[in-house]
Amino acid sequence: MSARIAKSNPAMKLILLFTASLSWAFQQQAVPPKYQYRDPVTSDLLLCDQCPPGTAVKRHCTADSPTECQACPERHFAENWHWGDTCQYCTSVCKERQLVKQQCNSTGDQLCECAPGFHLVVEFCITHSTCPPGYGVTALGTPVSDTACERCPAGHFSGGESATEACQRQRNCSDLGLKTLRWGTSTSNSLCGTPDKTATLECSQQHTLCHTDVTLCEEAVFQSLSPLQLSSLPLERLLESLPGQRVDHKSLERLKKTCSPQQQVLQLLRLWREQNKDQDKMYALIQGMNHCERKVSRCNSLKNLTLADLLKVTNSLPGIKVQQEDVRAVVSTCLPRQYILQLLHLWKTANHDLDLAKGLSQSLRVLRSQGAARYLVKGLKKIGRIIGTTSTHKMYEKMFVSMLHDESCFKAHKPLNE
């Protein structure tokens, strides 16, 4: 009867086939795997059932009795069917920077995973990467994968390094009933307001991460101090140890909130320099930097650059490239004499770990090979020479080496202001 129904009804035929295959699968699963065992009394070769996960062999089978299994003792486990008489011992502790994901039980070992903020690379837990300015997080790091970054699309920006923040949408001034005073870039938000409010704003304030005017001479000098690893010192201790007039703590807190860790020391030294510009004791340090800046600003051959010239320089510099929209923003908001300085500021923001003088040297080699205009090559060469030959960095280095060697500098309540 059922055969006739199956022939007349295809759907019923499929149901019967599925039922038969499911029944076969259960039968296969119910049959435990076997192992060969020679009976020590009769010397017969027997086919015994293995013990299931979570157990071990207590007594091998005989011709008259099946295999006898017993549960694994505490802190032991058996993950698979087996014929051993012992279970494996659980892993006692996780490795460095790892946490327990799952406790050991009778059928599985303890599972470990990297702690929050780290991901597994081979056998080690490595800190999640941060996305640089101009890039946003598209996928947070997990215990098994690193942070995923992506360049901010048009209309979005990212002003600092982060392992958690995505690109933010730039402010739409029109929607707020305001005028657009500065178009946003990949590293800065749009600036809204009225034209009167921008009268005192400098061009450089729109193109640096901390919204302050960091000159090329300062960047070159402070770059030379990187081997001293000043950023590893508490910013408050560094503040207390600087001679002369001290930067106020309110400004210090603002720096810590606004600047990336790589820029905090640089910005602190800049504020300290501004605070002590009239101090006689600081004359050599301050005037040395001022002299370098005056020489850079007098590079006449770089005062009439075009957008095309700036794009050539951008493509010739090593590391992360400044985006075209950022270069156009420089041309639309800065004075011509500020073009090259602002472009190099943007490059330094995206490439804080690269040396400015070496970057200019590579740029010159590339531009020469491309047959760039003589005025462009000549101007960049002059800036590179000024920055590379300034002796101011030696005075700064001497001051900080003296601090680092004098442990009393970094004891609480004992600043070197006198």
C-alpha positions in Angstrom: 0.0 0.0 0.0 2.8 2.5 1.0 4.7 1.6 -2.1 1.7 2.5 -4.3 1.3 5.9 -2.4 5.0 6.7 -2.9 4.7 6.0 -6.6 1.7 8.3 -6.9 2.9 11.0 -4.6 6.5 12.3 -5.1 6.4 14.4 -1.9 5.6 11.3 0.1 8.6 9.5 -1.6 11.0 12.3 -0.4 9.6 12.1 3.2 10.2 8.3 3.3 13.8 8.7 2.0 14.5 11.4 4.6 13.1 9.2 7.4 15.2 6.3 6.3 18.4 8.3 6.1 17.7 9.9 9.5 17.2 6.5 11.1 20.4 5.2 9.5 22.3 8.3 10.9 21.0 7.6 14.5 22.0 4.0 14.2 25.5 5.0 13.2 25.8 7.5 16.0 24.6 5.0 18.6 27.3 2.4 17.6 30.5 3.3 19.6 33.9 3.0 17.9 35.9 -0.1 18.6 39.4 -1.0 19.5 41.3 -4.3 19.5 42.3 -5.9 22.8 44.0 -9.2 23.5 42.5 -11.0 26.5 45.5 -11.8 28.8 43.8 -15.0 30.1 42.6 -16.5 26.8 44.9 -14.7 24.4 41.8 -14.1 22.3 41.8 -10.9 20.1 38.7 -9.0 21.1 36.9 -6.0 19.6 36.0 -3.8 22.5 33.9 -0.6 22.7 35.8 2.6 23.3 34.8 4.9 26.2 32.8 8.1 25.4 34.1 11.7 26.0 34.3 12.5 29.7 35.3 9.0 30.7 38.2 6.5 30.6 38.6 2.7 30.5 38.2 1.2 34.0 38.2 -2.5 32.8 38.7 -3.8 29.2 36.1 -6.0 27.7 36.1 -9.8 27.9 34.5 -12.5 25.8 31.5 -12.3 28.3 31.4 -8.6 29.4 31.6 -5.2 27.6 34.2 -2.4 28.3 33.6 -0.8 31.7 34.2 3.0 31.7 34.5 5.5 34.6 34.2 9.3 34.8 37.3 11.5 34.5 38.5 12.7 37.9 38.3 16.4 38.9 40.6 18.7 36.8 40.9 16.0 34.1 39.1 15.7 30.7 38.6 13.4 27.7 37.5 15.3 24.6 36.9 12.3 22.3 36.1 8.6 22.3 39.2 6.6 23.3 40.5 3.4 24.8 43.0 4.9 27.3 42.7 4.2 31.1 43.5 7.9 32.0 42.2 11.3 31.1 44.2 14.4 30.2 45.1 17.0 32.8 43.5 20.4 32.5 45.6 23.4 31.6 46.3 25.2 35.0 46.8 28.8 33.9 46.4 31.0 30.9 49.4 32.8 29.3 50.3 36.4 29.7 47.6 38.9 28.7 45.1 36.1 28.5 41.8 35.4 30.4 39.8 32.2 30.9 37.1 32.0 28.3 35.7 28.6 29.4 36.5 26.6 32.5 37.8 23.0 32.1 35.2 20.3 32.4 35.1 16.5 31.9 34.8 16.8 28.1 37.0 19.8 27.3 40.2 21.6 28.4 40.2 25.2 29.8 40.0 27.7 27.0 41.9 31.0 27.1 41.6 34.1 25.0 43.4 37.5 24.8 42.3 40.1 27.3 40.4 43.2 26.1 42.6 45.5 24.0 44.7 42.6 22.7 44.5 40.0 19.8 46.3 36.8 19.1 49.2 36.7 16.7 50.8 33.2 16.4 51.0 32.5 20.2 51.2 36.0 21.7 48.6 38.6 22.6 49.4 41.9 20.8 47.9 45.3 21.5 45.2 46.3 19.1 46.4 48.8 16.5 45.1 52.4 16.5 43.8 54.1 13.3 45.8 57.3 12.5 44.3 60.8 11.9 42.2 60.7 8.7 41.3 57.1 9.2 38.4 55.6 11.2 37.7 52.2 12.8 35.5 50.0 10.6 35.7 46.9 12.9 36.8 46.8 16.5 39.6 44.5 17.5 38.7 41.2 19.0 40.6 38.6 20.9 41.5 36.9 17.6 41.6 39.9 15.1 43.2 43.3 15.0 41.5 46.7 14.6 40.3 47.3 11.0 40.9 50.9 9.7 39.6 52.7 6.6 40.4 56.1 5.2 37.6 58.6 6.0 35.3 59.0 3.0 34.3 62.4 1.7 32.3 64.5 4.2 33.8 62.6 7.2 36.9 63.2 9.4 39.0 61.7 12.2 41.2 64.1 14.2 43.2 61.8 16.3 44.5 58.2 16.8 42.0 55.7 18.1 41.3 52.0 18.3 37.6 52.5 18.8 36.4 55.6 17.0 34.9 55.6 13.5 35.1 58.5 11.2 32.7 61.3 12.2 30.5 63.2 9.8 31.6 66.7 9.2 29.5 69.5 10.5 26.9 70.9 8.0 27.0 74.6 8.7 24.0 75.3 6.5 21.8 72.9 8.5 22.7 74.9 11.6 21.8 78.2 9.9 25.5 79.3 9.9 28.1 80.1 7.3 30.9 77.7 6.4 34.1 79.5 7.4 36.5 76.6 6.8 35.6 73.4 4.9 36.4 70.2 6.8 39.2 67.9 5.8 39.9 64.2 6.5 41.5 65.2 9.8 39.4 68.2 10.9 35.7 69.2 11.2 34.1 72.1 9.3 34.2 75.5 11.0 31.0 77.4 11.2 30.3 81.0 12.3 30.5 84.5 10.9 33.4 86.0 9.0 34.1 88.4 12.0 35.0 85.4 14.2 37.8 84.3 11.9 39.7 87.6 11.8 42.0 86.4 14.5 42.3 82.8 13.4 45.6 81.8 11.8 45.6 79.5 8.8 47.7 77.0 10.7 45.1 76.6 13.3 42.8 74.8 10.8 45.4 72.3 9.7 47.1 70.9 12.8 45.6 68.3 15.2 46.0 70.5 18.3 44.8 73.7 16.5 48.1 75.6 17.4 50.8 76.9 15.2 53.6 74.3 15.4 56.5 75.5 13.1 58.7 73.2 11.1 61.7 74.2 13.2 60.0 73.1 16.4 59.0 69.8 14.7 62.5 69.2 13.6 64.1 70.0 16.9 61.6 68.0 18.9 61.9 65.1 16.5 65.6 65.0 17.4 64.6 64.4 21.0 62.6 61.2 20.2 65.5 58.9 21.3 65.1 60.3 24.8 61.5 58.9 24.9 60.1 61.9 26.7 56.6 60.7 25.9 57.1 57.8 28.4 57.4 60.3 31.3 54.3 61.6 33.1 53.4 65.0 31.5 53.0 66.5 35.0 56.6 65.6 36.0 58.0 67.0 32.8 56.1 70.2 33.4 57.5 70.5 36.9 61.0 69.9 35.7 61.1 72.6 32.9 63.1 75.7 34.0 61.7 79.2 33.9 58.0 80.1 34.1 55.7 77.1 34.3 52.8 76.3 32.0 49.5 76.4 34.0 47.8 73.1 34.7 44.6 74.1 32.9 46.6 74.3 29.7 48.2 71.0 30.5 44.8 69.3 31.0 43.5 70.8 27.7 46.6 69.3 25.9 45.9 65.9 27.4 42.3 66.0 26.1 43.0 67.5 22.7 46.3 66.1 21.5 47.4 62.6 20.6 50.1 61.0 22.9 52.7 61.6 20.2 52.0 65.4 20.2 51.5 66.1 23.9 55.2 66.6 24.7 55.7 68.7 21.6 52.8 70.9 22.4 53.9 71.2 26.0 57.3 72.4 25.0 55.8 74.8 22.5 53.6 76.4 25.3 56.6 76.5 27.6 58.7 78.3 24.9 55.9 80.9 24.4 55.6 81.3 28.2 59.4 82.0 28.5 60.0 84.1 25.3 61.0 87.1 27.4 63.1 85.3 30.0 66.8 86.2 29.9 67.8 82.8 31.2 66.0 81.1 28.3 67.4 83.5 25.7 69.7 81.0 23.8 67.0 78.3 23.6 64.2 80.7 22.5 66.2 82.9 20.1 67.8 79.9 18.5 64.4 78.6 17.5 63.2 82.1 16.4 66.3 82.5 14.2 65.5 79.2 12.5 61.9 80.2 11.9 62.9 83.6 10.4 65.2 81.9 7.9 62.5 79.4 6.8 59.9 82.2 6.4 62.3 84.0 4.0 62.4 81.3 1.4 61.1 83.6 -1.4 61.2 80.8 -4.0 58.3 79.1 -2.2 55.9 82.1 -2.0 54.3 81.7 -5.4 53.5 77.9 -5.5 50.5 76.5 -7.3 48.2 73.7 -6.4 50.0 71.5 -9.0 53.3 72.3 -7.2 51.9 71.2 -3.9 50.5 68.0 -5.3 54.0 67.2 -6.7 55.5 67.7 -3.3 52.8 65.6 -1.7 53.4 62.6 -4.0 57.2 62.9 -3.5 57.1 62.6 0.4 57.4 59.2 2.0 54.9 57.5 4.3 51.1 58.3 4.4 50.2 60.8 1.6 48.3 64.0 2.4 44.9 63.8 0.7 44.1 66.0 -2.3 41.1 67.5 -0.6 43.4 68.5 2.3 45.9 70.1 -0.1 43.0 72.0 -1.8 41.9 73.2 1.6 45.3 74.6 2.2 45.2 76.6 -1.1 41.7 77.9 -0.4 42.3 79.0 3.3 46.0 79.9 3.5 48.2 82.7 2.2 50.5 81.6 -0.7 53.6 82.1 1.6 52.1 79.6 4.0 51.3 76.8 1.5 54.4 74.7 1.8 54.7 75.1 5.6 51.1 74.0 6.1 51.5 71.1 3.6 54.5 69.8 5.6 52.5 70.2 8.9 49.8 68.0 7.5 52.4 65.4 6.4 53.9 65.5 9.9 50.5 65.0 11.5 50.0 61.8 9.5 53.6 60.7 9.8 54.6 61.6 13.3 57.1 58.8 13.4 59.0 59.9 10.3 61.9 62.4 10.4 61.1 65.7 8.7 64.6 66.4 7.4 64.9 62.8 6.0 61.4 63.2 4.4 62.5 66.4 2.7 65.7 64.7 1.5 63.7 61.9 -0.2 61.2 64.4 -1.6 64.1 66.3 -3.3 65.5 63.1 -4.9 62.1 62.2 -6.3 61.4 65.7 -7.6 64.8 65.9 -9.3 64.2 62.6 -11.0 60.9 63.9 -12.3 62.4 67.1 -13.6 60.5 69.4 -11.3 60.7 73.2 -11.6 64.0 74.7 -10.4 62.3 77.1 -8.0 60.5 74.2 -6.2 63.6 72.1 -5.8 65.7 75.1 -4.7 63.2 76.2 -2.1 62.7 72.7 -0.6 66.5 72.3 -0.5 66.9 75.5 1.4 64.3 74.5 4.0 65.9 71.1 4.4 69.3 72.7 4.9 68.0 75.2 7.5 66.2 72.5 9.5 69.1 70.0 9.2 71.8 72.4 10.4 70.1 74.2 13.3 72.0 73.8 16.5 69.0 74.5 18.7 68.2 70.8 19.1 71.6 70.3 20.8 70.7 72.8 23.5 67.3 71.2 24.1 69.0 67.7 24.2 71.5 68.9 26.7 68.8 70.3 28.9 66.7 67.1 28.9 69.7 64.7 29.3 70.6 66.7 32.4 67.1 66.3 33.7 67.0 62.6 33.1 70.3 62.0 34.8 69.3 64.0 37.8 66.7 61.8 39.6 65.7 64.7 41.9 64.0 66.3 38.9 61.3 63.7 39.0 60.6 63.6 42.7 57.3 65.1 43.9 57.2 68.7 45.0 60.7 69.5 43.8 60.5 71.4 40.4 63.5 73.0 38.8 61.9 76.4 38.4 64.5 78.3 40.3 
